[in-house]
Amino acid sequence: MDIHWGTFGGVFGVSLGITLLLVVLFSLGIAAWPGADGNGGERSRAARPAATAAAVLCFGACLAVAAYGLALIVGG
């Protein structure tokens, strides 16, 4: 049995990088979501459309990465 350590390290590095990317994107989405600080709610969300758009973009990117990963697992 032969282990290709370079390939193993590459897979580990990519997996770690994608995991960190998802955590950061989700955290940015939570931070950008209007009303997440407990102030405002629906009125605050309507007043800050740029923050809402940024949060939705972050959550959409998380969803896209997760869907791509599932497609690789199921389709592979």
C-alpha positions as a Markdown table, in Angstrom:
| # | Residue | x | y | z |
|---|---|---|---|---|
| 1 | Met | 0.0 | 0.0 | 0.0 |
| 2 | Asp | 1.4 | 3.3 | -1.1 |
| 3 | Ile | 0.2 | 6.7 | 0.3 |
| 4 | His | 0.7 | 9.7 | -1.9 |
| 5 | Trp | 1.4 | 12.3 | 0.8 |
| 6 | Gly | 1.4 | 15.2 | -1.6 |
| 7 | Thr | -2.1 | 14.4 | -2.8 |
| 8 | Phe | -3.3 | 13.8 | 0.7 |
| 9 | Gly | -1.9 | 17.1 | 1.9 |
| 10 | Gly | -3.5 | 18.9 | -1.1 |
| 11 | Val | -6.9 | 17.4 | -0.3 |
| 12 | Phe | -6.5 | 18.3 | 3.3 |
| 13 | Gly | -5.5 | 21.9 | 2.4 |
| 14 | Val | -8.4 | 22.4 | 0.1 |
| 15 | Ser | -10.9 | 20.9 | 2.6 |
| 16 | Leu | -9.6 | 23.2 | 5.3 |
| 17 | Gly | -9.7 | 26.2 | 3.1 |
| 18 | Ile | -13.3 | 25.6 | 1.9 |
| 19 | Thr | -14.4 | 25.0 | 5.5 |
| 20 | Leu | -12.8 | 28.3 | 6.7 |
| 21 | Leu | -14.4 | 30.1 | 3.7 |
| 22 | Leu | -17.8 | 28.8 | 4.6 |
| 23 | Val | -17.5 | 29.8 | 8.2 |
| 24 | Val | -16.3 | 33.3 | 7.3 |
| 25 | Leu | -19.1 | 33.7 | 4.7 |
| 26 | Phe | -21.8 | 32.6 | 7.1 |
| 27 | Ser | -20.4 | 34.8 | 9.9 |
| 28 | Leu | -20.4 | 37.8 | 7.5 |
| 29 | Gly | -24.0 | 37.0 | 6.5 |
| 30 | Ile | -25.1 | 36.9 | 10.1 |
| 31 | Ala | -23.2 | 40.1 | 10.9 |
| 32 | Ala | -24.7 | 41.9 | 7.8 |
| 33 | Trp | -28.2 | 40.8 | 8.4 |
| 34 | Pro | -30.3 | 43.8 | 9.6 |
| 35 | Gly | -31.9 | 43.3 | 12.9 |
| 36 | Ala | -29.3 | 40.7 | 14.0 |
| 37 | Asp | -28.2 | 43.0 | 16.7 |
| 38 | Gly | -31.7 | 42.9 | 18.3 |
| 39 | Asn | -32.6 | 46.4 | 17.1 |
| 40 | Gly | -35.2 | 47.0 | 14.5 |
| 41 | Gly | -36.5 | 43.9 | 12.8 |
| 42 | Glu | -38.6 | 44.3 | 9.7 |
| 43 | Arg | -38.4 | 48.1 | 9.7 |
| 44 | Ser | -34.6 | 48.0 | 9.9 |
| 45 | Arg | -34.4 | 45.5 | 7.1 |
| 46 | Ala | -36.3 | 47.8 | 4.8 |
| 47 | Ala | -34.1 | 50.8 | 5.8 |
| 48 | Arg | -30.8 | 49.0 | 5.0 |
| 49 | Pro | -31.2 | 47.3 | 1.6 |
| 50 | Ala | -27.5 | 47.1 | 1.0 |
| 51 | Ala | -26.9 | 45.2 | 4.2 |
| 52 | Thr | -29.7 | 42.8 | 3.3 |
| 53 | Ala | -28.3 | 42.3 | -0.1 |
| 54 | Ala | -24.9 | 41.6 | 1.3 |
| 55 | Ala | -26.3 | 39.1 | 3.8 |
| 56 | Val | -28.3 | 37.3 | 1.1 |
| 57 | Leu | -25.3 | 37.2 | -1.1 |
| 58 | Cys | -23.2 | 35.6 | 1.6 |
| 59 | Phe | -25.9 | 33.0 | 2.4 |
| 60 | Gly | -26.3 | 32.3 | -1.3 |
| 61 | Ala | -22.6 | 31.7 | -1.7 |
| 62 | Cys | -22.7 | 29.3 | 1.3 |
| 63 | Leu | -25.6 | 27.4 | -0.3 |
| 64 | Ala | -23.9 | 27.3 | -3.6 |
| 65 | Val | -20.7 | 25.8 | -2.1 |
| 66 | Ala | -22.7 | 23.2 | -0.1 |
| 67 | Ala | -24.7 | 22.2 | -3.2 |
| 68 | Tyr | -21.6 | 21.9 | -5.3 |
| 69 | Gly | -20.0 | 19.6 | -2.6 |
| 70 | Leu | -23.1 | 17.5 | -2.4 |
| 71 | Ala | -23.2 | 17.2 | -6.2 |
| 72 | Leu | -19.5 | 16.0 | -6.2 |
| 73 | Ile | -20.4 | 13.4 | -3.5 |
| 74 | Val | -23.6 | 12.2 | -5.1 |
| 75 | Gly | -22.6 | 12.4 | -8.7 |
| 76 | Gly | -19.1 | 11.0 | -8.1 |
